[in-house]
Amino acid sequence: QLVSNTASRAVAVVPVDLPRGQARADELARLQKITGVAPAEVERQVLARAVDVFDPILIKDHLDDATYQVLTEDVPSMPGVVLQDSPGRHYQTGSGLAHLLGFVGRLYPEDYAALKDQGYLLNDMLGKAGLEATDEKYLRGQPGVSVVETDAQGHLVRTVSSSDPVPGNNVYLTIDLNLQREVATDLQAEMDIQHKAFGGKRALAGAAIVMNPQTGEVLSMVSLPDYDANLFADGITLPQYQALANDPRLPLMNHAISGQYPPGSTFKPVTASAALQTNLINQNTQIFCPGFLTRGGSTFQCWNHAGHGNQNVIQAITHSCDVFFYTVADNLGDKVLNKYAQDFGVGHKTGIDLPGEQPGIAPDRDWKKAYFASALDATQDPAWKDSYWYEGNTITYGIGQSYLLATPLQDLMWTATVANGGSFVRPTLTGPVTSVGGALVKPLQTVVDHKVAVSPETLAIVREGLRSAVNGPGGTAYMLKNLPTASGKTGSAQYGTPDDKGNLPIHAWFTAYAPMVDPEVAAVVFIEGGGEGSSASMPVASKILNYYFAHRDAIRQMGPTPTP
């Protein structure tokens, strides 16, 4: 169980029953002496929630034993002050779970105004982040109701009628907790290695996702650094929140779905698909790589400065030849690259059942013109005046650079789409939903968002390149050769500003799926500023995939066996 219900002892005030005048001031001063809550804060909450004077307004929860004992003795003589149980949640911590589970919090006045017609009460808890927010409709039960008669002082005379509360449903997730822990451990270990290697200045954050490419079930999603969701559920203090909000590693961000980064060479399968599908090249087309490409007065280096020689598309994916993809991107043009990038999921959200997902950027000349104009208008910085789309913008687009940005989830999605034969399957974390009694409320659902406009023949050629990158001579992902017919692609994406030696920092990427035929698992590993994908992210993916295949039967036995 990842999330459990809790209850704490709380004190509340019922506005209509509070005394007036000096008696009210005396009572709130007395309440402050017991609880530490200032009269002005009580009055502020009463004023903010003046929409229903009969509903109790929670003043303080998580009362300790001593405070609760004093209130138990004093409340009978304090009109309008009541003791009650305060519902809450407790979360399993660590392993990146906070970004998935999210947390609950009390309704804000604006929440109440929008939700009161749906049966929400002033003191109700509401999913504020993660799956707590997305699956609120399943998790929320219905409150019990008591109609009571009181005297003029608010004391109970009799109960007129009552109804029992209805518990919420149980939501089973698609993730496997043991796999989640393994992914978090492997990712953190490699981040620590790279952080030390870069003198403590990089590899501050990372993300890794494991998914079934046929169904969209997310088996693991880790974003590091993590945070403790119980801080929010229990009532986070201002210093605690400021520490999280000001942390340069951005622990409150789910880097897996909200971080937008240049994907580097992991994007080359999309470029290859575009070139093949438009008949710019075929499987046998050869492009010579001398180690660089010159256009006008600019030279674009291949990562292999010695050159790869003649390369067809399968060889170019195998060796990750930059010159091959520079050349085809230059001939395709920015508009065609934009079209295929969007078809494979860049520039719009995947639709995963988590809040906070970012769409990434699938650029072209129209995007650049609009974006630069907006930035110039907002900042008045003359650096934004030059919105012309240069040939170099197109050339570097082909290797996953230029203005292209993607989230780690989007990177995984185009890999999964190639792997499964062209279906863009919506990723999901929400599995079956059952009632407390075990009846099925909602089954796990596979949703195909769309089929990419790429033929099976084209995708088969791209898959052969990804297979060869793992198993072929000189393949950049040869480290994975011992996995069950795995296919994959490394990526190293430059970003930021150069160091003293003129070198740009590099994001480390690796994406893979296995087996090659009818793949059942796909994974992406991203380390922010982690260096070369082959030396930083690929070792993590190797450990993750080896763990998956060693425990595949247990991992695939997901969820309950609900009664129909």
N, C-alpha and C positions, 0 to 999 in steps of 0.2 A: 504494500500500500504506500503510495507516494504522498498522499494528502489525507489528513484525518481532521475530523471536527473536534473542536475544543470548546470549553466554556470557562469564563472567568467571572468573578463576582464584580458587580458594577453598581454605581449609584447614579440615579437619574432624577430629573425634576419634571413635573407635570405643570406647564405654565398656568393653566386655568386654576390650579389648586394652590399656587404660591400666594402667600399673604401680600398685602399692599403696604405702601408707606414704610414707616419706621420698623414695623414688624418684619417686613421683607428684608430690609437692610440688616437687621439683627440676625435673622435666620441665615442669610448668605454669609455673613461674617462668621457665624458659628460653623457653617459648612466648610468655609475656607480653613478654619483652625483644624478641622478633622482631616480634610483631603488635600489641602494645599492649593485648591482651585480658587482663584480670585473672584470676588463678586462681579467685577466688570466682565470677566470671561463668561460667567454664567449668563449675565444679561445680554452679552453679545450673541451667544448661541440662541437664547430665547427670541431675540429680535430677528436673527437670521432665519429662524424656523417658525416664524409666526403664522405659517399657513394653516397649522392645525394645533390649537392650544390644548387639545385633549391627549395628544401623543406624548409619551415620555421622551425627554431629551437626555441622552447619555452625557454625563459630566465627567466621569472618570471610571475606567475599567481596570482590570488586573489589580484589584484591591488586595493588599496584604492582610494577613490574619488579624493584626492589631487594629488596623483601620476598619476592617469589616466588623470586628467585635464592637467597637465604639459606635459605629453607625447602627448596628442592630439594636443597641440600647437607646439611641437618641432619635432614630427616625420616627417612632410613634408620636413624638412631640414636635415634629417638624413638618407641617402641612406642605404638601406638594413635593416632598422628597421621598423617593422610593428606592428600594434595593431590588436588583434583578440580575439574572444571569445574562452575560454578554457572550454571544456566540462568536467563534473565531475559527482559525485554521492553523494546522501545524504541518510544515513541509519537510520532507526529506531534503537534506542539503548536500552541496558538493556535486561534482560531476556535471556541471553545467545545467543542472535541473531548474534553477531559478528562472532562466530565460524561457524555458518551456512552460513550467507550471504557472508562473506569474504569482499574483497574490490578490487578496481581497482587502477592501477598506470600506469605511463607512461612507454612506451616501453624502455627497455635498448637497447644499441646498438646490443647486441647479440640476443635479441628478434627480433629486426628489420631485422637482417640478415636472420633469420629463417622464418620470416612471410611476408616479403615484397612481395613475389610472390603471396601471398593470398590477396593483396590489402591493407595491413597495411601501414600507413604513419609514419614518424618519431615522430610526436607529438601525435599519437593515444594513447588512454587508453586501457589497457589490464587487464582482470581479473587476479588478482595475488593470491587470496586465496579463499577458500570456494566455494559456488555455483557460484560466479562471475567468477571463473576460470573454473569450470566444465561445466557451461552452457554458456560459452563465445560464442559457435557456434550458440546458439539461440538468445542471447541477443544483439550480435553485428549487427549493421545495415551496410549500405554501404554509404560512403561519397559522397556528391555532388562534381562535378568536373567543374571547370571553366578554359577554355583555353583563356589566355589573351595575348595581345601584349603590351609591355612596351618600353619606350625609353632607352637610354644608361644609364640613372641615375636610372632606375628601376621604373619610374613613369608610371602608367597605361595610355595607349593610347586608347585601345578599348577591349571589350570582344568579342572573336571570337565565342565561343560556351559555353554552360553550361548545366548541368543536375542536377536535384534536388536530395538531399540525400534520402535514403531509411531507414526508422526507423527500429530498431530491433524488435524482437518479445516480447510478454509478457509471462513470465514464472510464472505459479502458483505453489506454494509449497504445499506439503502434510500436513505441520504443521498447527495446529490451534493456532492462536496468543493468544487467551484467555487461552487456555490450557498451552501454552508455558510460559505465565506469571505466572500461578498458580504453575506450576512445579518449576520454578525458585524461587518463593517466599517460597514455602514449603521447598525446598532443602536448601536455604540459612538460613532459620530460624533454621532448625535442625543443620546445620553446626555451627551456632553461639552458640547454646546450648552446643554442644560437644566441641567446641573450648574453651569455658569458663570452662567446666568441666575438661578438660585436661590441665588447666593452661596456655592456649594460645599457646601450643606447637604443637597441632595436629588439625585434621579436617580443614586443610587449603584449601583443594580442594575437589571437588565432581562432580558427573555426574548423570544424570537421563534421561532415554529414555522411550518414550511411543510409541508403534507400533501396527499396525494391523497385527496379526500373519498370517492371511490368504493371505494378498496382499503385505506385506512388506512396506506399507505406514508408514513412520515415522511421527507420530502425534505431537511429541514434542521431542526435543533433547537439553538438557541444560548441559553446562560445566561451572563450577564456579571455580575461579573467571572469570569474563568477562572482555572485554575491549571495547573501543569505536572505531569502524571501521572508523568513520569519521576522526580520527587522521591521518590515513594512506591515506584516500581519499583526504584530504586537504593538505597533505604534512607534514608528521611528522617531528618534530625537533629531533636532536640527543639526547638531554637530555630526551625528552619524550620517545624515543625508548629505551634508556638505562634503564630508570625506569621500563619499561615493561619487558625488557629482563633479568634484574637482580632481578626481584621480585621472591622470593623463592616459591611463590604459583604457578608460571608458568601460568600466565593469557593468554599468547599467545598460549598455548597448548590446543587443544580440548581433554580434558581428556576422553571424551566419546568414541573416536575412536583411540586416539594416546597414551593414558595411558595404560600401561601393568602391571597387578597386579595378585597376586595369588587369585583365585576366592573362595577358601575355600569351604564350604559345598554346595554352589549353584551348584558345579560340581557333586555332588553325583548322580543326575539323569542320568548323562552320565555313571558313573561307574556302576550303577544299570542296565542300558540298555545293557552294555557290558557283565555283568555277566549273565543276563537272555538270551541274544541272543546266547551266546556261550554254553548255557546249563550247565554252572557251577553251577547255582542255578535254582530253579523254585519258583513259587509264595509261596510255602509252606515251603521251606527250612528254618530251624531255625539255628541261630548262637547265642551262649550264650555270653553275654556281662557282665563281672564282673567289668567293669570300667577301664580295661586296657588290652593291648595285649603285651605279652612278646615274643621276638624273639632273640635268642642268649643272649647276655648280655644287650640288650636294651629293655626298657619298653615304650610303646606308650599309653598315657593316653586317655581315652574317656573324652569328656567335662563333662559328668556326672560321677564323680569319684565313686559314689555309684553303678554304673552299671545299665543297662537296663534289665538285665535278657535275656531270650530267645526272639529273634527278627526275624521275617521274613522280606522280602524286603520292604513290604508296611509299616510295623511298623518302620523299620529302617529309612525310608525316613521321616515318621511322626515325629519321635523323634530325627532325625539327629544323629543316633547312630554311633559314630566314629569306634568302634570296629568291627561292622558289615562290614563297608566299608574298614577298614584296612585288614580284613581277606580276602574278595573277591579280593581286589587289589593284595594282596600277591600271591593268587592263579592264578589270570589272568596273571600277569607278565607285564613288562613295554611295550613290543611290542604290546600286545593286547590293553592296555590302550591308547597307542599312536595312534593306528589305529582308535579307536572309538572317541578319542578326535579330530582327524583330520576330521573324517566323520561329526562330529557335529560342525565343523567350526573353531577349534583352529589350529594355525600354518599357516594360510593363510588369506588373506584379504576377507572380506565379499563381496566386490564389491560395497559398498555404493558410491553414487555420490558425494563424498567429497575428496579432496586431503589430504594427510597426514595420512591416515589410517595405523596402524601398524598390523602385522600379529599375534602377540602373539607367545607363544612357547608351542608346544606339544612335550614334551621331551621323550627320551628313552636312552638306553645305548650308541647307536651310536651318538646321538646328544650330549650327555655329553662329550664323548671322543673328538669329533671334536671341540666343543665349548671351552673346557678347553685347548686343544692344541693351538687354535687360541689365547686365552687370555694369555697363557704362552709366546707365541711367541711375542705378542705385548707388554707385560709388564715385562717379565723376572721375574715375582713374583713367587717364589717357591710354594706359596699357590695353584697355578693352576696345580701342577704336578699330584695330585691324581685325575685322571679322572675315577676311577673305579666306576661302578654303584652298589651301595649297596642295600641290601634288604630293608633297611629303605627308600631309595628313591622311591621304588615301593609302599611300605605300605602307605606313606604319600601322594603319587600321588592319591590314591583312595578317599581322602577327599579334593582334590583341593589344595594341597600344593606341596611339593617337588620342582621341577624346573618349574612347570606348571605356565604359565602366560597368561592372557586373558584381552582383553579390555572389558569395560562395554557393548559395542555393541555385542561382541562375546558371552558374558554371556547371554544377552537377546536372541541372535539367537538360542542357543541350547534350551532355554526355549520355544521359539516360535515354534521350530521344533517339540519338544515333544507335544506341545499343538495342533498343526494343523494336527498331524497324520504322521509326518515324512518328510514333504517337507521343504527343506532349501530354503526359498524364499528370493531373494536378496532385501535388504532394500533400500529404495529410498526416497529422499526428493523432487525430481522434479516431479511435477504433469503434468497436461496438458499444452501444449505450444500453444499459439494462436498468430495470426498476430494482428497488431494494429486494423485492421478492424473486428476482432473477429473470423476469419476463423481458424479452427483447423489445426495446423501444426504438432503436435505430441500428441497422447493421453497418458493418464496415462497407464503405462504398468506393469503388474505383471510378473516377471521372476522367474521361479523355477530353481535354480542353479543345484540342484540334490535332489534325494530322499535318505535319509539315509538308510544304510543297516541294518535296524532293523524292525522286523515284527510289524504289527498292534497290535498283541496280547501282545508283549513286551511293546510297548508304552502305551497300555491301563493299564497295571499293574503299570507302573511308574506314569502315570497320577493319578491313584487311591492313590498312596502314596502322591503325591503333594496335592490332594484334602483333604486327611486325615490330612496333616500337618496344614491345615487351620481349618478344622472342627472336627478333631478327638480328643479323650482324650489325653492330654499331647502334642498336636501338637505344634511345635515350632513357628508356624505362626497363632496361635489361635486368635490373635488380629483382624484378617481380617474376622472372622466368619460372620459378618453382611453384608458383600458384597455379591452380587449375585453369589452364588456358585463359589467363587474364589478358586484358587489353587496357592500354592506358596512354596518358599524355602528360608530359612534364610541362611546366610553365615557370618562367622567371620574368617578372614584369618590373620595369624601371618606373620610378616615381620620385617626386620631391625635388630637392635641390642637391647639386653635387657636393661631395666632401672636398677636403683640401687638395686631394689628388685628381679632382675632376670626375670621380666615379659617383654615379647615382645609386642610391639605395635600391634594393630589389625585394619585391614580394615573392615568396616561395609558394608555388602551386603544384598540385598533382591531382589528377582525376583518373578514375579507372572503373572498369566493370568486369564481372566474371560470372560464369564461364563465358567464352566467346559466343557459343551457340546457346540460345535461350537463357540469357543472363538473368541471374536471380538477385544480384547485389551490385550496387554502384556506390562509389565513394568519392568524396572530394576532401582534400586537406589544404588549408591555407594558413600560412604564417606571415603575419604582417611584418615586412622588413626582414624576413628570415633568410634571405639569400637565394641561392639556386634551388629550384624546385626539386632537382634530382638528388641533391644532398641534404635537404631539410624536410620537405613535405613527403617525398616518396618513401623514405624509411618508415614514417608514421603510417602511411597507407598500407605498406607491406605488413606491418604488425596487425593492423586492424583487419585486413582481409584474411590473414592467416588465422586470427582469432575467430572470425566469422565462420570459416570453413571447418574449424575444429569444433565448433559449437552450433552448427547450422540447424540441427534438428530441434534443439531447445529454443533457439531464437525464433524459428518459424512457427512454434506452437504458441501463437500470440493470443492473449485474451481469454475470456471465459467460454464455457459452453452453455449459453443461455437457454432457458426454456422458451419454446415458441409462444 
